[in-house]
Amino acid sequence: MVDFVCKENYVLEDYISLIAYLRSEKGCPWDRVQTHESLKRNLMEEAYEVCEAIDEGDPLHLREELGDLLLQIIFHASIEQDTGGFTMDDIADASCKKLIFRHPHVFGDAPAGTPDQVLDIWEQIKRKERAQKTSASAMDSVPRGLPALWRSEKIQAKAAKVGFDWPDVSGAMDKLREEADELQQGIDAGDLPNIQEELGDILFAVVNVVRFFGLDPEKTLHKSCEKFIRRFRYLEEGAARLGKELSAMSLGEMEEIYQQGRHELEGKEPVPFKP
Protein backbone atom coordinates (compact mmCIF):
# COMPACT_ATOMS: atom_id res chain seq x y z
CA MET A 1 0.00 0.00 0.00
CA VAL A 2 1.30 3.45 -0.95
CA ASP A 3 1.97 5.67 2.05
CA PHE A 4 3.68 8.97 2.77
CA VAL A 5 5.27 10.43 5.90
CA CYS A 6 5.50 14.20 6.30
CA LYS A 7 8.87 15.48 7.53
CA GLU A 8 10.95 18.65 7.75
CA ASN A 9 12.95 18.27 4.53
CA TYR A 10 12.45 16.24 1.38
CA VAL A 11 14.50 14.90 -1.52
CA LEU A 12 13.59 13.90 -5.07
CA GLU A 13 12.54 10.38 -4.05
CA ASP A 14 10.08 11.93 -1.57
CA TYR A 15 8.57 14.05 -4.35
CA ILE A 16 8.00 10.93 -6.47
CA SER A 17 6.47 9.11 -3.47
CA LEU A 18 4.22 12.07 -2.68
CA ILE A 19 2.74 12.11 -6.20
CA ALA A 20 2.15 8.36 -6.00
CA TYR A 21 0.41 8.85 -2.63
CA LEU A 22 -1.78 11.68 -3.94
CA ARG A 23 -2.86 9.43 -6.81
CA SER A 24 -3.60 6.48 -4.51
CA GLU A 25 -6.91 5.58 -2.85
CA LYS A 26 -5.71 7.40 0.28
CA GLY A 27 -4.92 10.55 -1.68
CA CYS A 28 -6.78 13.15 -3.72
CA PRO A 29 -9.85 12.44 -5.90
CA TRP A 30 -8.75 15.06 -8.46
CA ASP A 31 -5.23 13.65 -8.77
CA ARG A 32 -6.57 10.11 -9.26
CA VAL A 33 -8.62 10.94 -12.35
CA GLN A 34 -6.01 12.94 -14.27
CA THR A 35 -4.69 11.66 -17.60
CA HIS A 36 -1.90 12.63 -19.99
CA GLU A 37 -4.46 14.56 -22.03
CA SER A 38 -6.04 16.40 -19.10
CA LEU A 39 -2.62 17.53 -17.86
CA LYS A 40 -1.23 18.63 -21.23
CA ARG A 41 -2.19 22.28 -20.86
CA ASN A 42 -0.86 22.37 -17.29
CA LEU A 43 2.49 21.10 -18.55
CA MET A 44 2.70 23.84 -21.18
CA GLU A 45 1.69 26.57 -18.74
CA GLU A 46 4.26 25.47 -16.17
CA ALA A 47 7.00 25.49 -18.82
CA TYR A 48 6.10 29.07 -19.76
CA GLU A 49 6.09 30.10 -16.11
CA VAL A 50 9.62 28.72 -15.78
CA CYS A 51 10.65 30.91 -18.72
CA GLU A 52 9.03 33.94 -17.08
CA ALA A 53 10.95 33.28 -13.85
CA ILE A 54 14.19 33.07 -15.85
CA ASP A 55 13.42 36.44 -17.45
CA GLU A 56 12.79 37.94 -14.01
CA GLY A 57 16.19 36.76 -12.78
CA ASP A 58 14.68 35.66 -9.46
CA PRO A 59 16.31 32.39 -8.26
CA LEU A 60 13.64 31.68 -5.63
CA HIS A 61 10.85 32.13 -8.14
CA LEU A 62 12.76 29.96 -10.62
CA ARG A 63 13.15 27.22 -7.99
CA GLU A 64 9.41 27.29 -7.34
CA GLU A 65 8.48 27.12 -11.02
CA LEU A 66 11.00 24.36 -11.76
CA GLY A 67 9.35 22.40 -8.95
CA ASP A 68 5.94 22.90 -10.54
CA LEU A 69 7.29 21.75 -13.90
CA LEU A 70 8.95 18.73 -12.29
CA LEU A 71 5.58 17.91 -10.71
CA GLN A 72 4.10 17.57 -14.18
CA ILE A 73 6.87 15.23 -15.31
CA ILE A 74 6.58 13.03 -12.23
CA PHE A 75 2.79 13.03 -12.60
CA HIS A 76 2.95 11.75 -16.17
CA ALA A 77 5.46 9.06 -15.16
CA SER A 78 3.20 8.03 -12.28
CA ILE A 79 0.25 7.60 -14.64
CA GLU A 80 2.37 5.37 -16.88
CA GLN A 81 3.74 3.33 -13.98
CA ASP A 82 0.22 2.61 -12.71
CA THR A 83 -0.74 1.17 -16.10
CA GLY A 84 2.39 -0.94 -16.41
CA GLY A 85 4.20 1.54 -18.63
CA PHE A 86 7.46 3.33 -17.95
CA THR A 87 8.78 4.74 -14.66
CA MET A 88 10.91 7.72 -13.68
CA ASP A 89 13.91 5.39 -13.72
CA ASP A 90 13.06 4.40 -17.29
CA ILE A 91 12.94 8.08 -18.22
CA ALA A 92 16.34 8.68 -16.60
CA ASP A 93 17.82 5.62 -18.30
CA ALA A 94 16.61 6.58 -21.77
CA SER A 95 17.67 10.20 -21.34
CA CYS A 96 21.17 9.30 -20.14
CA LYS A 97 21.65 6.98 -23.10
CA LYS A 98 20.42 9.66 -25.51
CA LEU A 99 22.75 12.30 -24.03
CA ILE A 100 25.76 9.99 -24.25
CA PHE A 101 24.88 9.07 -27.83
CA ARG A 102 24.43 12.74 -28.79
CA HIS A 103 27.80 13.72 -27.30
CA PRO A 104 30.27 11.74 -29.41
CA HIS A 105 32.68 14.67 -29.00
CA VAL A 106 32.67 13.94 -25.24
CA PHE A 107 32.24 10.16 -25.08
CA GLY A 108 33.79 9.36 -28.46
CA ASP A 109 36.28 10.80 -30.91
CA ALA A 110 34.10 13.17 -32.95
CA PRO A 111 35.81 16.58 -33.32
CA ALA A 112 33.87 19.54 -31.93
CA GLY A 113 35.84 22.45 -30.56
CA THR A 114 33.12 25.12 -30.80
CA PRO A 115 29.41 25.35 -29.89
CA ASP A 116 28.52 25.68 -33.60
CA GLN A 117 30.32 22.43 -34.40
CA VAL A 118 28.40 20.74 -31.57
CA LEU A 119 25.10 21.96 -33.04
CA ASP A 120 26.08 20.53 -36.43
CA ILE A 121 26.81 17.16 -34.82
CA TRP A 122 23.47 17.19 -32.98
CA GLU A 123 21.60 17.99 -36.20
CA GLN A 124 23.28 15.11 -38.03
CA ILE A 125 22.58 12.69 -35.18
CA LYS A 126 18.93 13.70 -34.88
CA ARG A 127 18.40 13.23 -38.61
CA LYS A 128 19.88 9.72 -38.40
CA GLU A 129 17.79 8.87 -35.33
CA ARG A 130 14.59 9.93 -37.05
CA ALA A 131 15.54 8.50 -40.45
CA GLN A 132 15.27 11.95 -42.01
CA LYS A 133 16.70 11.58 -45.48
CA THR A 134 15.48 14.96 -46.77
CA SER A 135 15.31 18.51 -45.45
CA ALA A 136 11.53 18.42 -45.88
CA SER A 137 11.29 15.43 -43.54
CA ALA A 138 13.49 17.31 -41.05
CA MET A 139 11.11 20.28 -41.25
CA ASP A 140 8.15 17.96 -40.77
CA SER A 141 9.72 16.73 -37.53
CA VAL A 142 9.61 20.21 -35.96
CA PRO A 143 6.91 19.78 -33.26
CA ARG A 144 3.52 21.20 -34.20
CA GLY A 145 2.93 21.95 -30.53
CA LEU A 146 5.57 24.69 -30.57
CA PRO A 147 4.46 28.33 -30.64
CA ALA A 148 4.01 29.16 -34.32
CA LEU A 149 6.73 31.82 -34.32
CA TRP A 150 9.32 29.36 -32.97
CA ARG A 151 8.16 26.63 -35.35
CA SER A 152 8.52 29.03 -38.28
CA GLU A 153 12.02 29.98 -37.17
CA LYS A 154 13.13 26.36 -36.91
CA ILE A 155 11.68 25.45 -40.31
CA GLN A 156 13.39 28.43 -41.94
CA ALA A 157 16.70 27.56 -40.28
CA LYS A 158 16.55 24.05 -41.72
CA ALA A 159 15.91 25.49 -45.19
CA ALA A 160 18.84 27.87 -44.73
CA LYS A 161 21.11 24.93 -43.83
CA VAL A 162 20.87 23.68 -47.44
CA GLY A 163 21.22 27.13 -48.98
CA PHE A 164 17.53 27.99 -49.51
CA ASP A 165 17.84 31.46 -48.03
CA TRP A 166 18.23 35.09 -49.03
CA PRO A 167 21.86 36.30 -49.15
CA ASP A 168 20.95 39.19 -46.87
CA VAL A 169 17.98 40.76 -45.10
CA SER A 170 16.99 42.90 -48.12
CA GLY A 171 15.58 39.82 -49.84
CA ALA A 172 13.55 38.96 -46.75
CA MET A 173 12.23 42.53 -46.59
CA ASP A 174 11.23 42.44 -50.27
CA LYS A 175 9.32 39.22 -49.58
CA LEU A 176 7.57 40.84 -46.61
CA ARG A 177 6.45 43.77 -48.77
CA GLU A 178 5.27 41.34 -51.47
CA GLU A 179 3.16 39.45 -48.94
CA ALA A 180 1.69 42.72 -47.62
CA ASP A 181 0.63 43.65 -51.17
CA GLU A 182 -1.01 40.24 -51.63
CA LEU A 183 -2.85 40.68 -48.31
CA GLN A 184 -4.20 44.03 -49.51
CA GLN A 185 -5.47 42.36 -52.68
CA GLY A 186 -7.30 39.80 -50.57
CA ILE A 187 -8.79 42.54 -48.39
CA ASP A 188 -9.89 44.52 -51.45
CA ALA A 189 -11.56 41.39 -52.85
CA GLY A 190 -13.20 40.54 -49.51
CA ASP A 191 -11.79 37.02 -49.83
CA LEU A 192 -11.60 35.75 -46.22
CA PRO A 193 -9.81 32.43 -46.93
CA ASN A 194 -7.22 34.33 -48.97
CA ILE A 195 -6.89 36.97 -46.23
CA GLN A 196 -6.17 34.23 -43.69
CA GLU A 197 -3.59 32.63 -45.98
CA GLU A 198 -1.82 35.92 -46.67
CA LEU A 199 -1.81 36.90 -43.00
CA GLY A 200 -0.04 33.61 -42.28
CA ASP A 201 2.45 34.33 -45.06
CA ILE A 202 3.14 37.78 -43.58
CA LEU A 203 3.81 36.32 -40.13
CA PHE A 204 6.12 33.73 -41.67
CA ALA A 205 7.93 36.46 -43.62
CA VAL A 206 8.29 38.61 -40.48
CA VAL A 207 9.92 35.69 -38.65
CA ASN A 208 12.39 35.41 -41.52
CA VAL A 209 13.39 39.06 -41.08
CA VAL A 210 13.76 38.54 -37.33
CA ARG A 211 15.94 35.48 -37.95
CA PHE A 212 18.40 37.49 -40.05
CA PHE A 213 19.25 39.56 -36.98
CA GLY A 214 19.66 36.53 -34.72
CA LEU A 215 16.73 37.60 -32.57
CA ASP A 216 14.12 35.41 -30.88
CA PRO A 217 10.73 36.05 -32.56
CA GLU A 218 8.76 35.11 -29.44
CA LYS A 219 10.81 37.40 -27.21
CA THR A 220 10.62 40.17 -29.81
CA LEU A 221 6.82 40.01 -29.91
CA HIS A 222 6.58 39.76 -26.12
CA LYS A 223 8.56 43.00 -25.81
CA SER A 224 6.04 44.70 -28.09
CA CYS A 225 3.19 43.33 -25.97
CA GLU A 226 4.76 44.78 -22.84
CA LYS A 227 5.31 48.11 -24.60
CA PHE A 228 1.67 48.23 -25.68
CA ILE A 229 0.50 47.49 -22.12
CA ARG A 230 2.67 50.32 -20.75
CA ARG A 231 1.27 52.76 -23.30
CA PHE A 232 -2.31 51.61 -22.79
CA ARG A 233 -1.94 52.01 -19.02
CA TYR A 234 -0.74 55.57 -19.68
CA LEU A 235 -3.81 56.09 -21.88
CA GLU A 236 -6.19 54.88 -19.16
CA GLU A 237 -4.51 57.02 -16.52
CA GLY A 238 -4.52 60.03 -18.85
CA ALA A 239 -8.23 59.62 -19.52
CA ALA A 240 -8.88 59.33 -15.77
CA ARG A 241 -6.99 62.57 -15.16
CA LEU A 242 -9.37 64.21 -17.64
CA GLY A 243 -12.33 62.68 -15.84
CA LYS A 244 -13.28 60.61 -18.89
CA GLU A 245 -14.04 56.99 -19.64
CA LEU A 246 -12.27 55.47 -22.62
CA SER A 247 -15.58 54.19 -23.96
CA ALA A 248 -16.83 57.78 -24.12
CA MET A 249 -13.79 59.12 -26.00
CA SER A 250 -13.22 59.28 -29.72
CA LEU A 251 -10.39 57.32 -31.33
CA GLY A 252 -8.64 60.62 -32.08
CA GLU A 253 -8.77 61.67 -28.42
CA MET A 254 -7.44 58.31 -27.27
CA GLU A 255 -4.70 58.31 -29.91
CA GLU A 256 -3.53 61.75 -28.80
CA ILE A 257 -2.99 60.55 -25.23
CA TYR A 258 -1.52 57.27 -26.45
CA GLN A 259 1.08 59.11 -28.52
CA GLN A 260 1.92 61.32 -25.54
CA GLY A 261 2.66 58.11 -23.67
CA ARG A 262 4.81 56.95 -26.55
CA HIS A 263 6.80 60.15 -26.22
CA GLU A 264 7.13 60.16 -22.42
CA LEU A 265 7.63 56.41 -21.82
CA GLU A 266 10.04 55.69 -24.67
CA GLY A 267 11.44 59.14 -25.29
CA LYS A 268 10.10 59.30 -28.84
CA GLU A 269 8.43 62.11 -30.69
CA PRO A 270 4.62 61.88 -30.77
CA VAL A 271 3.19 60.92 -34.15
CA PRO A 272 0.24 63.10 -35.28
CA PHE A 273 -3.01 61.13 -35.50
CA LYS A 274 -4.40 60.76 -39.00
CA PRO A 275 -8.03 59.59 -39.00
C-alpha positions, 0 to 999 in steps of 0.5 A, a space after each residue: 500500500 502506498 503511504 507517505 510520511 510528512 517530515 521537515 525536509 524532502 528529496 527527489 525520491 520523496 517528491 516521487 512518493 508524494 505524487 504516488 500517494 496523492 494518486 492512490 486511494 488514500 490521496 486526492 480524488 482530483 489527482 486520481 482521475 487525471 490523464 496525460 491529455 487532461 494535464 497537457 495544458 498544465 504542462 505547457 503553462 508550467 513550462 512558460 512560467 519557468 521561462 518567465 521566472 528566468 526572465 525575471 532573474 529571481 532564483 527563488 521564483 525559478 526554484 518554485 516554477 521548476 518544482 511545478 514543472 517537475 511535478 508535471 513530469 513526475 505526474 505523467 510518469 506516475 500515470 504510466 507506472 500505474 498502467 504498467 508503462 514506464 517509470 521515472 527510472 526508465 525516463 532517466 535511463 533513456 535520457 542518459 543513453 540519448 545524451 551519451 549518444 548525442 555527445 560523441 565529441 565527449 564520449 567518443 572521438 568526434 571533433 567539436 571544438 566550438 558550440 557551432 560544431 556541436 550543433 552541427 553534430 546534434 543535427 546530423 545525429 537527430 536526422 539519423 535517429 529519425 531516419 530523415 533523409 530529406 530537409 523536408 522530412 526534417 522540417 516535418 519533424 519540428 513539433 507542431 505543438 511549438 508556438 508558431 513563431 518558434 516553429 517558423 524559425 526552426 523550419 526556416 533555419 533548416 531550409 537555410 542549412 541547405 542554402 535555400 535562403 536570401 543572401 541578406 535581409 533585403 531579400 527577406 524585406 522584399 518578400 515581406 512587402 510582397 506578402 503585404 501587397 497580396 494581403 491588400 489584394 485579398 482585403 480589397 476582394 473581400 476574400 476571407 480564406 485568402 486573407 487568412 492565408 496571406 496573414 499567415 504568409 506575412 507572419 512567416 515572412 516577419 519571422 524570416 526578417 527577425 531570424 536574419 538579426 539573430 533575434 528570438 521572434 517570441 521574445 521580440 513580440 513579447 517586448 512589443 506586448 509589454 510596450 503596448 500594455 505600458 502605453 495603454 496604461 498611460 492612456 487609461 490614466 490620462 483619460 482618468 486625469 481628464 475625468 473621462 471613460 475610454 468608452 466615451 472618448 473618440 479614437 482621435 482623443 485616445 490616440 492623442 494621449 496614447 502618442 503622448 505616452 509613446 513620447 514620455 515612456 520611450 522618449 520618442 516624438 509623438 506621431 500626429 493622428 491621422 483619421 
